[in-house]
């Protein structure tokens, strides 16, 4: 449980060469039993991985992520990590069927610029694509471009939302490349 993890990390903090990379959800920071960033850093945490997915709370709701975070709150939280020398490993989403306008991609680009720090941010842009075998989301929202499972890394667009027009597809790929 959480208390055992805290015990181990606290014990290991006496050894300066032991470091931790942990995974968290952004909304974990709303729970009372989560340690503060200063304590996590003292205990050797030097990287936290988040699936931020989107700076837009309406997209998070559509994706059923359960995270209602305002853009400013995410920006402030990530910058707080930098203050303590904790890297942020953050994933952002491209190509979701709920994204129907081009402005999302420009907004995402601006958001990443807003939070970017060359020493403390590792941003990943992942194409949101349904897996052809064990997908939990509805495949009829997507046009699958390949069924080769070797391509399902979420790093290349193996499917496109059916509601996405060609200029939007081009914009999605261009933002990824940029």
Buried (B, 14 or more C-beta within 10 A) or exposed (E): EEEEEBEEBBEBBEEEEEEBEBEBBBEEBEEEEEBEBEBBBBBBBBBBBBBBBBBBBEBBBBBEBEBEBEBEEBBEBBBBBBEBEBBBBBBBBBBBBBBEEBEBBEBBBEBBEBBEEEEBBEBBBBBBBBBBEEBEBEEEBBEBEBEEEEBBEBEBBBBBBEEBEEEBBEBBBEBBEE
